[in-house]
Amino acid sequence: PVPAVAAAGEESPAEGGPPDHSYSLSSGTTSEELLRKLNEQRDIIALLEVKMKEMKGSIRRLRLAEAQLREEIREKDRLLHAASAGTRKRHGL
């Protein structure tokens, strides 16, 4: 059977080809390189967490705005309905 990586047309580091991804490690990776890559990944995770919090805040604000708009639409619908009912009564409809 052909390994999944080879089937996808990519060489694995063990076969002497380039790493699949920027975060892949070769067999000769030093502890300093490992530590640098780990710190890079931690930085990325921290940035993603900040972005997630920002997005949650945006979603919360959008939901509040949506609720306010829905309430405005309901109020305008009530006013239109009341106005049209008053017009029908005056014209005997």
C-alpha positions, 0 to 999 in steps of 0.5 A: 500500500502507498502511504497517504503522503506519497499518494497525495504527491508529497514527499515526507521528510524521512524520504529526503524531500521538503517538509510538508508544512512550515511547522514540519520538522526534519530529523536534524532539528535542534532544540533551539529550532524546536523552541523557536517553532514552539514559541511561534506556535504559542504566538499564533495561538495567542493572536487567534485567541485575541481574534476570537474574543474580538469576533465574539464581541462583534457577534454580540454587538450584531445580535443586539443591533439585530434585536433592536432593528427587529423591534423597530420593524415590529413598531413600524408594522404596528403603526402602519397597521393602525394607520391603515385600519383608521383609513378603512374606517373613515372610508367605510371599508 
